[in-house]
């Protein structure tokens, strides 16, 4: 089973029948946000209805549409307005500004639903012959412009390839702990099939309910429990891609010294080198026990030191999530229905997640407690961990009602060495705050910057920033681009990667060249030219 598109919001997050994530806390939360952001009352800024929007004309003639239909099963090609609007963009704040305002000049000319690798390959070959750009699309949850439906130079049209009917688990090898799975399977469907066999991939990004296997591989995604289960580049064994040159099957061994392993080139390629049809993935035994609990530190630096020591001492955690003081205060207010903590409060919440067999979890609990206590952390018990775990996929549902009230909320992320974490956190937070102040949405309006560590290694960790501010509705795109540019410039200038797990898409293109350097950039372009000489695969993403 897949998710029928009309049950999902074309210009927002998740299900049309969205869950009420605030409940009886709503009035208190909106009052707190109004006070915290310096605007009262919160304005009403509803999104346009699709019926009030005129989509651009379809650039494919009936003859070409019939050719496309001839390589797919019946009923798998559509030029329906809803499908075109749904597939026009991803789910970033910038995407939603366009979608909610009805700026759909980038809508695909058609949407196609292949069901097999053979159909995808036939589609790619036809598209090359007809000069049609193909945009791979899984759940569409990208937040960096990774699925924007734009043709490249010399292309006559853009067609979005929705992979969600390619949703089968083809094989589970429990002896080797690997599985071969089609790329369009959604997270819940994949885990249901795996856990029925007593195994798991363990990949749970915040978008888990509405994202797909191929959509995780394409940007080198990280799940919330990546400390144990790894990022996409750690659990992908092999991939099978459709390219204009034919099917490209990468190496499929537990290890090999037969030259550079090109599987790693595919993970993070964002659809520009081929459309992922299926992949071989590494599995783990389904965990027998889980333990998620909270701790509090007097300041962010103490929590960073404890996180580093747990990673370098090889304490087997599934997750260490350390919120800075601003995020801790904001989420306390959110869960308390708007009861605002003291602005001077510098307490930082840490949630530690442990998964595995009972003995491993018990031992890891003792070891993590000891490290945390050594750095002055105090245990809060299982309550904070259970609250986080229960609501871990629900937070994105807050964005639509915030945008309905004239507010903006967006995230960006990076990674750096432990020796640079504190500096990068401070510099980037300040850059975002200064940019929000320089681009206010209303007189006297303020912004909030918050951050957390959520993916850790022995040598460093990710930093995940979130900012919320009042929208300047007269120039909301320019307002956000100024904030995003300031944050990205600060990250790159201070030793961070432009992205830890969101990818490049269109949004990070201005910074990817300086990060890669001229030789690596030339190598990527050479590979692109070899497998896709006419540039039909996801033009304008990753590679200029």
URUR-V42933 format. One record per residue. N is the residue number from 1. RES is the residue in one small letter. BURIAL is I if it has 16 or more other C-alpha atoms within 10 Angstrom, else O. Layout:
<<N & RES & BURIAL> <N & RES & BURIAL>>
This chain:
<<1 & x & O> <2 & x & O> <3 & x & O> <4 & x & O> <5 & x & O> <6 & x & O> <7 & x & O> <8 & x & I> <9 & x & O> <10 & x & I> <11 & x & I> <12 & x & I> <13 & x & I> <14 & x & I> <15 & x & I> <16 & x & O> <17 & x & O> <18 & x & O> <19 & x & O> <20 & x & O> <21 & x & O> <22 & x & I> <23 & x & O> <24 & x & O> <25 & x & O> <26 & x & O> <27 & x & O> <28 & x & I> <29 & x & I> <30 & x & I> <31 & x & I> <32 & x & I> <33 & x & I> <34 & x & I> <35 & x & I> <36 & x & I> <37 & x & I> <38 & x & I> <39 & x & I> <40 & x & O> <41 & x & O> <42 & x & I> <43 & x & O> <44 & x & O> <45 & x & I> <46 & x & O> <47 & x & I> <48 & x & O> <49 & x & O> <50 & x & I> <51 & x & O> <52 & x & O> <53 & x & O> <54 & x & O> <55 & x & I> <56 & x & O> <57 & x & O> <58 & x & O> <59 & x & O> <60 & x & I> <61 & x & O> <62 & x & O> <63 & x & O> <64 & x & O> <65 & x & O> <66 & x & O> <67 & x & O> <68 & x & I> <69 & x & I> <70 & x & O> <71 & x & I> <72 & x & I> <73 & x & O> <74 & x & O> <75 & x & O> <76 & x & I> <77 & x & I> <78 & x & I> <79 & x & I> <80 & x & O> <81 & x & I> <82 & x & I> <83 & x & I> <84 & x & I> <85 & x & I> <86 & x & I> <87 & x & I> <88 & x & I> <89 & x & I> <90 & x & I> <91 & x & I> <92 & x & I> <93 & x & I> <94 & x & I> <95 & x & I> <96 & x & I> <97 & x & I> <98 & x & I> <99 & x & I> <100 & x & I> <101 & x & O> <102 & x & I> <103 & x & I> <104 & x & I> <105 & x & I> <106 & x & I> <107 & x & I> <108 & x & I> <109 & x & I> <110 & x & I> <111 & x & I> <112 & x & I> <113 & x & I> <114 & x & I> <115 & x & I> <116 & x & I> <117 & x & I> <118 & x & O> <119 & x & I> <120 & x & I> <121 & x & I> <122 & x & I> <123 & x & I> <124 & x & I> <125 & x & I> <126 & x & I> <127 & x & I> <128 & x & I> <129 & x & O> <130 & x & O> <131 & x & I> <132 & x & I> <133 & x & I> <134 & x & I> <135 & x & I> <136 & x & I> <137 & x & I> <138 & x & I> <139 & x & I> <140 & x & I> <141 & x & I> <142 & x & I> <143 & x & I> <144 & x & I> <145 & x & I> <146 & x & I> <147 & x & I> <148 & x & I> <149 & x & I> <150 & x & I> <151 & x & I> <152 & x & I> <153 & x & O> <154 & x & O> <155 & x & I> <156 & x & O> <157 & x & I> <158 & x & I> <159 & x & I> <160 & x & I> <161 & x & I> <162 & x & I> <163 & x & I> <164 & x & I> <165 & x & I> <166 & x & I> <167 & x & I> <168 & x & I> <169 & x & I> <170 & x & O> <171 & x & O> <172 & x & I> <173 & x & O> <174 & x & O> <175 & x & O> <176 & x & O> <177 & x & O> <178 & x & I> <179 & x & I> <180 & x & I> <181 & x & I> <182 & x & I> <183 & x & I> <184 & x & I> <185 & x & I> <186 & x & I> <187 & x & I> <188 & x & O> <189 & x & I> <190 & x & I> <191 & x & I> <192 & x & O> <193 & x & O> <194 & x & I> <195 & x & O> <196 & x & O> <197 & x & O> <198 & x & O> <199 & x & I> <200 & x & I> <201 & x & I> <202 & x & I> <203 & x & I> <204 & x & I> <205 & x & I> <206 & x & I> <207 & x & I> <208 & x & I> <209 & x & I> <210 & x & I> <211 & x & I> <212 & x & I> <213 & x & I> <214 & x & I> <215 & x & I> <216 & x & I> <217 & x & I> <218 & x & I> <219 & x & I> <220 & x & I> <221 & x & I> <222 & x & I> <223 & x & I> <224 & x & I> <225 & x & I> <226 & x & I> <227 & x & I> <228 & x & I> <229 & x & I> <230 & x & I> <231 & x & I> <232 & x & I> <233 & x & I> <234 & x & O> <235 & x & I> <236 & x & I> <237 & x & I> <238 & x & I> <239 & x & I> <240 & x & I> <241 & x & I> <242 & x & I> <243 & x & I> <244 & x & I> <245 & x & O> <246 & x & O> <247 & x & I> <248 & x & I> <249 & x & I> <250 & x & I> <251 & x & I> <252 & x & O> <253 & x & O> <254 & x & O> <255 & x & O> <256 & x & O> <257 & x & O> <258 & x & O> <259 & x & O> <260 & x & O> <261 & x & I> <262 & x & O> <263 & x & I> <264 & x & I> <265 & x & O> <266 & x & I> <267 & x & I> <268 & x & I> <269 & x & I> <270 & x & I> <271 & x & I> <272 & x & I> <273 & x & I> <274 & x & I> <275 & x & I> <276 & x & I> <277 & x & I> <278 & x & I> <279 & x & I> <280 & x & I> <281 & x & I> <282 & x & I> <283 & x & I> <284 & x & I> <285 & x & I> <286 & x & I> <287 & x & I> <288 & x & O> <289 & x & O> <290 & x & O> <291 & x & I> <292 & x & I> <293 & x & I> <294 & x & I> <295 & x & I> <296 & x & I> <297 & x & I> <298 & x & I> <299 & x & I> <300 & x & I> <301 & x & O> <302 & x & I> <303 & x & I> <304 & x & I> <305 & x & O> <306 & x & I> <307 & x & I> <308 & x & I> <309 & x & I> <310 & x & I> <311 & x & I> <312 & x & O> <313 & x & O> <314 & x & O> <315 & x & I> <316 & x & I> <317 & x & I> <318 & x & I> <319 & x & I> <320 & x & I> <321 & x & I> <322 & x & I> <323 & x & I> <324 & x & I> <325 & x & I> <326 & x & I> <327 & x & I> <328 & x & I> <329 & x & I> <330 & x & I> <331 & x & I> <332 & x & I> <333 & x & I> <334 & x & I> <335 & x & O> <336 & x & O> <337 & x & I> <338 & x & I> <339 & x & I> <340 & x & I> <341 & x & O> <342 & x & O> <343 & x & O> <344 & x & O> <345 & x & O> <346 & x & I> <347 & x & I> <348 & x & I> <349 & x & I> <350 & x & I> <351 & x & I> <352 & x & I> <353 & x & I> <354 & x & I> <355 & x & I> <356 & x & I> <357 & x & O> <358 & x & O> <359 & x & O> <360 & x & I> <361 & x & I> <362 & x & I> <363 & x & O> <364 & x & I> <365 & x & I> <366 & x & O> <367 & x & I> <368 & x & I> <369 & x & I> <370 & x & O> <371 & x & I> <372 & x & I> <373 & x & O> <374 & x & O> <375 & x & I> <376 & x & I> <377 & x & I> <378 & x & I> <379 & x & I> <380 & x & O> <381 & x & O> <382 & x & O> <383 & x & O> <384 & x & I> <385 & x & I> <386 & x & I> <387 & x & O> <388 & x & I> <389 & x & O> <390 & x & O> <391 & x & O> <392 & x & I> <393 & x & I> <394 & x & I> <395 & x & O> <396 & x & O> <397 & x & I> <398 & x & O> <399 & x & I> <400 & x & I> <401 & x & O> <402 & x & I> <403 & x & I> <404 & x & I> <405 & x & I> <406 & x & I> <407 & x & I> <408 & x & I> <409 & x & I> <410 & x & I> <411 & x & I> <412 & x & I> <413 & x & I> <414 & x & I> <415 & x & I> <416 & x & I> <417 & x & I> <418 & x & I> <419 & x & O> <420 & x & O> <421 & x & I> <422 & x & O> <423 & x & O> <424 & x & I> <425 & x & I> <426 & x & O> <427 & x & I> <428 & x & I> <429 & x & I> <430 & x & I> <431 & x & I> <432 & x & I> <433 & x & I> <434 & x & O> <435 & x & I> <436 & x & I> <437 & x & I> <438 & x & O> <439 & x & I> <440 & x & I> <441 & x & I> <442 & x & O> <443 & x & O> <444 & x & O> <445 & x & I> <446 & x & I> <447 & x & I> <448 & x & I> <449 & x & I> <450 & x & I> <451 & x & I> <452 & x & I> <453 & x & I> <454 & x & I> <455 & x & I> <456 & x & I> <457 & x & I> <458 & x & O> <459 & x & O> <460 & x & I> <461 & x & I> <462 & x & I> <463 & x & I> <464 & x & I> <465 & x & I> <466 & x & I> <467 & x & I> <468 & x & I> <469 & x & I> <470 & x & I> <471 & x & I> <472 & x & I> <473 & x & O> <474 & x & O> <475 & x & O> <476 & x & I> <477 & x & I> <478 & x & O> <479 & x & I> <480 & x & I> <481 & x & O> <482 & x & I> <483 & x & I> <484 & x & I> <485 & x & I> <486 & x & I> <487 & x & I> <488 & x & I> <489 & x & I> <490 & x & I> <491 & x & I> <492 & x & I> <493 & x & O> <494 & x & I> <495 & x & I> <496 & x & I> <497 & x & I> <498 & x & I> <499 & x & I> <500 & x & I> <501 & x & I> <502 & x & I> <503 & x & I> <504 & x & I> <505 & x & I> <506 & x & I> <507 & x & I> <508 & x & I> <509 & x & I> <510 & x & I> <511 & x & I> <512 & x & I> <513 & x & I> <514 & x & O> <515 & x & O> <516 & x & O> <517 & x & O> <518 & x & O> <519 & x & O> <520 & x & O> <521 & x & I> <522 & x & O> <523 & x & O> <524 & x & I> <525 & x & O> <526 & x & O> <527 & x & O> <528 & x & I> <529 & x & O> <530 & x & O> <531 & x & I> <532 & x & I> <533 & x & O> <534 & x & I> <535 & x & I> <536 & x & I> <537 & x & I> <538 & x & I> <539 & x & I> <540 & x & I> <541 & x & I> <542 & x & I> <543 & x & I> <544 & x & O>>
